[in-house]
Structures are given as C-alpha cells and as structure tokens.
Amino acid sequence: MRLLPPMIVSGPKLVDSDRVVLWRQQAMIGDDLDESLVEISKNKHRMFIISYHSISMRFQVIEMFRQQGKKLLQACEESFTKLIELLEYRYGFFSHFKNFQQHQCFKNS
C-alpha cells in the first residue's frame, strides 16, 4: 500500500509536515455547498483534521491529542466518514463538532 504524502498547509496554523495520512477525501462539511479536501493525519503525539476549501483557498485545522482522536474514532465505529459528518464550518471557520452528543456515533458509547 502506498502512503499519501501529507498536505502542505499554509496560513496562521502551522502543522508539522512529519505526519502519517490516515484518510484523505473530498467531503461536504456541514451546510457548506462546496466540497473541501479533508485529511485526517497523525504524528507521534497529535491527530489533525485538515480541510482545504478550494473556493476560499483556505486551510482549516483541528488539532488534538492522539488519545482524544482515538476516542472520537472509537465512538464513530472507527469510521472516518462518520467523524467528518460531525464537522461544520461556523463563521467561515472549520471550528467544531456539531450536535456532538446527539449524533448517532455517540448514542451507544
């Protein structure tokens, strides 16, 4: 299996380029009508969710400890797609998880 190189992120949030890509795909985030390229990656201590919105040409980054990311994935049945369904843009920023407690990922956890 060939490993994907991590996205090169520019902007106010610097992200370590020495990370392993777990998942990368075009995705619709929240109520946004435009697709974004979304990457989930990790390094030794952190997990990153990075979105590149091609219309605004901006990167958005959520950074968390790997243990937090692991718990999120476990709650979403190890599904990156279900995890991405939790995300939304707010005020132009890729900033939080929507309806966190009500989402189907968390009903049985």
Backbone as CSV, one residue per row, in Angstrom:
resi,resn,N_x,N_y,N_z,CA_x,CA_y,CA_z,C_x,C_y,C_z
1,MET,0.836,-1.180,0.000,0.000,0.000,0.000,0.884,1.247,0.000
2,ARG,0.595,2.182,-0.877,1.371,3.402,-1.000,0.849,4.455,-0.033
3,LEU,1.732,5.074,0.724,1.341,6.109,1.662,1.180,7.444,0.950
4,LEU,0.147,8.175,1.313,-0.064,9.509,0.766,0.838,10.499,1.489
5,PRO,1.418,11.435,0.772,2.169,12.483,1.466,1.179,13.439,2.140
6,PRO,1.529,14.000,3.290,0.606,14.927,3.944,0.444,16.216,3.137
7,MET,-0.731,16.842,3.278,-0.959,18.119,2.616,0.010,19.150,3.197
8,ILE,0.464,20.041,2.358,1.305,21.146,2.809,0.360,22.284,3.187
9,VAL,0.358,22.623,4.454,-0.596,23.587,4.996,0.056,24.954,5.098
10,SER,-0.668,25.971,4.640,-0.198,27.346,4.801,-1.263,28.132,5.553
11,GLY,-0.838,29.182,6.193,-1.777,30.009,6.953,-1.301,30.201,8.377
12,PRO,-2.188,30.712,9.229,-1.777,31.043,10.601,-1.459,29.823,11.468
13,LYS,-2.024,28.681,11.172,-1.801,27.467,11.959,-0.739,26.625,11.271
14,LEU,0.434,26.507,11.880,1.491,25.685,11.324,1.293,24.250,11.781
15,VAL,1.400,23.325,10.847,1.202,21.912,11.139,2.471,21.168,10.736
16,ASP,2.948,20.324,11.633,4.138,19.522,11.391,3.960,18.707,10.113
17,SER,4.909,18.786,9.203,4.799,18.031,7.948,5.227,16.578,8.112
18,ASP,5.781,16.237,9.259,6.192,14.863,9.538,5.025,14.116,10.197
19,ARG,4.024,13.795,9.381,2.844,13.101,9.903,2.400,12.035,8.907
20,VAL,1.625,11.094,9.393,1.142,9.985,8.574,-0.317,10.258,8.223
21,VAL,-0.641,10.175,6.955,-2.008,10.396,6.493,-2.816,9.124,6.726
22,LEU,-3.908,9.259,7.477,-4.803,8.139,7.739,-5.935,8.078,6.721
23,TRP,-6.378,9.253,6.268,-7.546,9.333,5.382,-7.508,10.680,4.675
24,ARG,-7.831,10.686,3.396,-7.956,11.944,2.646,-9.018,11.749,1.575
25,GLN,-9.935,12.715,1.507,-11.041,12.583,0.556,-11.749,13.927,0.401
26,GLN,-12.413,14.100,-0.728,-13.298,15.261,-0.903,-14.530,15.031,-0.028
27,ALA,-14.987,16.070,0.661,-16.146,15.917,1.545,-16.927,17.213,1.638
28,MET,-18.209,17.064,1.868,-19.077,18.202,2.164,-19.093,18.341,3.676
29,ILE,-18.812,19.528,4.170,-18.764,19.748,5.612,-19.919,20.646,6.014
30,GLY,-20.751,20.134,6.935,-21.880,20.905,7.439,-22.831,21.302,6.334
31,ASP,-23.294,22.553,6.399,-24.244,23.076,5.417,-23.547,23.722,4.223
32,ASP,-22.221,23.645,4.196,-21.460,24.225,3.095,-21.800,23.487,1.807
33,LEU,-22.081,24.225,0.760,-22.471,23.611,-0.506,-21.276,23.263,-1.382
34,ASP,-20.074,23.651,-0.946,-18.866,23.373,-1.709,-18.089,22.244,-1.036
35,GLU,-17.453,21.432,-1.867,-16.620,20.359,-1.321,-15.290,20.913,-0.830
36,SER,-14.767,20.249,0.160,-13.434,20.550,0.665,-12.613,19.269,0.609
37,LEU,-11.319,19.426,0.463,-10.431,18.282,0.572,-10.097,18.140,2.052
38,VAL,-10.420,16.992,2.631,-10.237,16.780,4.065,-9.211,15.675,4.276
39,GLU,-8.295,15.938,5.199,-7.277,14.959,5.552,-7.314,14.730,7.056
40,ILE,-7.225,13.463,7.442,-7.030,13.107,8.842,-5.653,12.475,8.914
41,SER,-4.807,13.033,9.771,-3.440,12.550,9.868,-2.981,12.591,11.320
42,LYS,-1.821,11.996,11.569,-1.299,11.955,12.931,0.215,12.004,12.903
43,ASN,0.769,12.460,14.017,2.195,12.323,14.251,2.361,11.614,15.587
44,LYS,3.484,11.717,16.192,3.747,10.952,17.411,2.790,11.294,18.558
45,HIS,2.394,12.562,18.678,1.593,12.997,19.822,0.228,13.575,19.475
46,ARG,0.017,13.947,18.237,-1.199,14.674,17.859,-1.929,14.015,16.694
47,MET,-3.210,14.354,16.615,-4.027,13.975,15.462,-4.564,15.276,14.867
48,PHE,-4.635,15.325,13.542,-5.048,16.540,12.839,-6.195,16.229,11.898
49,ILE,-7.144,17.142,11.851,-8.170,17.129,10.811,-7.963,18.428,10.050
50,ILE,-7.608,18.305,8.787,-7.261,19.466,7.969,-8.214,19.535,6.791
51,SER,-8.739,20.720,6.555,-9.651,20.928,5.436,-9.087,22.019,4.542
52,TYR,-9.117,21.766,3.236,-8.753,22.793,2.269,-9.991,23.114,1.449
53,HIS,-10.478,24.332,1.607,-11.653,24.794,0.888,-11.171,25.498,-0.375
54,SER,-11.429,24.897,-1.537,-10.856,25.392,-2.789,-11.429,26.735,-3.240
55,ILE,-12.664,27.044,-2.863,-13.249,28.334,-3.276,-12.576,29.489,-2.537
56,SER,-12.457,29.377,-1.215,-11.819,30.440,-0.437,-10.303,30.283,-0.389
57,MET,-9.800,29.135,-0.860,-8.373,28.818,-0.857,-7.774,28.955,0.554
58,ARG,-8.501,28.415,1.542,-8.053,28.485,2.929,-7.969,27.090,3.526
59,PHE,-6.988,26.925,4.394,-6.864,25.715,5.185,-7.497,25.956,6.542
60,GLN,-8.160,24.956,7.064,-8.682,24.977,8.426,-8.122,23.745,9.121
61,VAL,-7.722,23.883,10.377,-7.074,22.801,11.094,-7.702,22.611,12.464
62,ILE,-8.005,21.360,12.793,-8.347,20.978,14.155,-7.229,20.064,14.618
63,GLU,-6.629,20.418,15.740,-5.530,19.639,16.288,-5.935,19.126,17.663
64,MET,-5.653,17.858,17.936,-5.996,17.267,19.231,-4.929,16.251,19.609
65,PHE,-4.910,15.888,20.876,-4.022,14.812,21.289,-4.494,13.517,20.639
66,ARG,-3.565,12.623,20.360,-3.919,11.351,19.688,-4.953,10.566,20.480
67,GLN,-4.874,10.602,21.810,-5.833,9.868,22.637,-7.252,10.403,22.423
68,GLN,-7.393,11.721,22.299,-8.707,12.310,22.013,-9.220,11.848,20.656
69,GLY,-8.338,11.862,19.661,-8.723,11.410,18.325,-9.120,9.950,18.316
70,LYS,-8.404,9.140,19.075,-8.716,7.719,19.166,-10.098,7.507,19.763
71,LYS,-10.435,8.263,20.798,-11.765,8.148,21.422,-12.862,8.580,20.456
72,LEU,-12.612,9.652,19.708,-13.589,10.090,18.708,-13.827,9.008,17.661
73,LEU,-12.755,8.439,17.151,-12.887,7.379,16.140,-13.598,6.153,16.698
74,GLN,-13.290,5.778,17.923,-13.963,4.633,18.539,-15.456,4.900,18.668
75,ALA,-15.814,6.112,19.064,-17.225,6.471,19.192,-17.931,6.468,17.840
76,CYS,-17.170,6.693,16.772,-17.723,6.690,15.406,-17.477,5.354,14.712
77,GLU,-17.321,4.310,15.483,-17.137,2.954,14.957,-15.959,2.865,13.994
78,GLU,-14.881,3.584,14.315,-13.648,3.595,13.513,-13.882,4.089,12.084
79,SER,-14.930,4.874,11.878,-15.279,5.367,10.543,-14.867,6.833,10.391
80,PHE,-13.913,7.079,9.490,-13.502,8.452,9.215,-14.664,9.247,8.621
81,THR,-15.471,8.604,7.804,-16.616,9.276,7.187,-17.597,9.761,8.247
82,LYS,-17.896,8.924,9.232,-18.798,9.342,10.313,-18.200,10.491,11.116
83,LEU,-16.894,10.457,11.324,-16.233,11.543,12.034,-16.371,12.851,11.262
84,ILE,-16.172,12.804,9.960,-16.283,14.012,9.132,-17.712,14.553,9.138
85,GLU,-18.709,13.673,9.244,-20.106,14.121,9.316,-20.370,14.992,10.537
86,LEU,-19.544,14.898,11.552,-19.708,15.705,12.763,-19.215,17.141,12.600
87,LEU,-18.427,17.385,11.566,-17.790,18.694,11.415,-18.688,19.690,10.705
88,GLU,-18.474,20.953,11.040,-19.126,22.016,10.278,-18.299,23.286,10.371
89,TYR,-18.527,24.140,9.395,-17.918,25.461,9.405,-18.838,26.378,10.198
90,ARG,-18.258,27.252,10.968,-19.045,28.265,11.660,-18.321,29.595,11.510
91,TYR,-19.040,30.587,10.999,-18.473,31.910,10.760,-17.229,31.832,9.875
92,GLY,-17.269,30.919,8.900,-16.166,30.789,7.964,-14.996,29.975,8.464
93,PHE,-15.122,29.440,9.680,-14.034,28.649,10.237,-14.477,27.217,10.485
94,PHE,-13.594,26.302,10.236,-13.744,24.874,10.453,-13.444,24.685,11.934
95,SER,-14.488,24.821,12.782,-14.169,25.059,14.175,-14.679,24.052,15.189
96,HIS,-15.695,23.295,14.881,-16.220,22.439,15.945,-17.007,21.258,15.410
97,PHE,-17.389,20.411,16.326,-18.194,19.242,16.014,-19.651,19.582,16.317
98,LYS,-20.528,19.424,15.357,-21.927,19.774,15.535,-22.697,18.662,16.249
99,ASN,-23.694,19.035,17.008,-24.592,18.082,17.659,-23.835,16.884,18.222
100,PHE,-22.735,17.164,18.869,-21.824,16.128,19.348,-22.535,15.046,20.152
101,GLN,-23.338,15.427,21.120,-23.994,14.451,21.996,-25.143,13.728,21.299
102,GLN,-25.818,14.380,20.363,-26.980,13.766,19.714,-26.613,12.904,18.515
103,HIS,-25.394,12.996,18.026,-25.016,12.276,16.813,-25.052,10.776,17.053
104,GLN,-25.416,10.029,16.020,-25.549,8.573,16.123,-24.266,7.890,16.576
105,CYS,-23.111,8.491,16.333,-21.852,7.896,16.775,-21.810,7.732,18.294
106,PHE,-22.484,8.628,19.000,-22.337,8.683,20.443,-23.536,8.103,21.208
107,LYS,-24.551,7.654,20.509,-25.727,7.151,21.186,-25.455,5.884,21.997
108,ASN,-24.526,5.047,21.546,-24.253,3.793,22.245,-22.925,3.807,22.987
109,SER,-22.282,4.955,23.061,-20.975,4.979,23.734,-21.067,5.627,25.092
